[in-house]
């Protein structure tokens, strides 16, 4: 007797918004990035899309120093593996199934 295993493909859906307008969107298979790489990617996309050079320097400075800021802080939704970075423009990444529905990723949740 043959048992079929249905392994669902999961994707990182990465989107960028300027206010409510989508300015960027791409989906890639989950195996292409670790959750740490996704966080770094969101920071890079946010910096490119909307920060001045001095703001980027401050976002990478040691916390609680005079020049430090939180403009590239990445936040995680604890229920699902969803990350977001910044306010406007802002970028977000979520694990989605083949239908585009946000889902739990066993490795990340």
HELIX and SHEET records of a PDB file:
HELIX    1   1 UNK A   30  UNK A   32  5                                   3    
HELIX    2   2 UNK A   35  UNK A   50  1                                  16    
HELIX    3   3 UNK A   53  UNK A   59  1                                   7    
SHEET    1   A 5 UNK A  21  UNK A  29  0                                        
SHEET    2   A 5 UNK A  11  UNK A  18 -1                                        
SHEET    3   A 5 UNK A  90  UNK A  96 -1                                        
SHEET    4   A 5 UNK A  82  UNK A  85 -1                                        
SHEET    5   A 5 UNK A  74  UNK A  77 -1                                        
END                                                                             
